[in-house]
């Protein structure tokens, strides 16, 4: 199965939107710690990676 870059971008956008809705619905709002932020990304099945050449 081949997935093009546009499909990947749409899926990432969808997952980020879900994570942001999750944060907005939280009593505390946006995460106050790196661990909380990482947990929110994990629940959305996302991860941060370093860009090459930056």
N, C-alpha and C positions, 0 to 999 in steps of 0.2 A: 504494500500500500504506500503510495507516494503522496505526501502532503506538501503543498506549495507554501511559500512564505506568507502569502496573503491569508491563507487559511490559518496558519500558525498565529499571525497577528490578531485575527479575529478571536481565536480561542483564548489567547492571552488577555485581550481586552475584556472578554466575557468573564474570565476568572478574576481579573483585577476589579471589575465592577462588583462582582459578588463579594470580594473581600472588603471593598469599601462600604458596601451596604451593611455588611457584618459589623464593621467598625462604627458606622453611624448609628447602628442599633444598640451598640454597647452603652452601658451606663457611663462609662468613662470616656467614650469617644475614641479618638485615635490612640494607638498604643503608646504607652509611656516608657517602654523599655525595648531593647533589641530583641530580647527573648519573646516578648509578647508579639512583636511585629513578625518575627520568624514563625511563631505558632499560627498567626493569622494567615500568612502565606502558605504554610503547610496545609492548613485546612482547605485552602483554595487550590491545592495541588500545584503550587508555584514555588520557584526558587530564584534567588538572585545569583548571578554569575558575573565574573569580571569580563569586560570586553577585551579582546586581544588588541594590542597596539595602542592602548590608552596610556 
